[in-house]
């Protein structure tokens, strides 16, 4: 599995707008991408304007196809006016470990 973390710092007064665009415009597009397993928006537990958009992919190639198609850039453009600074991305390989429940 391949995980992309997009770190976003929003203008405090625009967080509600950014979350609305994420849910209404970005989620439908990203969720239709080939190889996507899941996506989520991590919201801070303490007061902060820093959020993390997480996408989980079957393979790095699937994630790369999403990025190189220009779709990722188009999604960032949708929230650009709400950002305090440009977002940055970190990526990781992850092993899915199933822990049996009792």
Protein Blocks (a to p, Z undefined) as FASTA:
>chain_A
ZZddddddddfklmmmmmmmmmmmmmmmmmmpghiabdcddddfbdcfbdcdddddfblk
lmmmmmmnommmmmmmmmmmmpfbdcddddddddddddddZZ
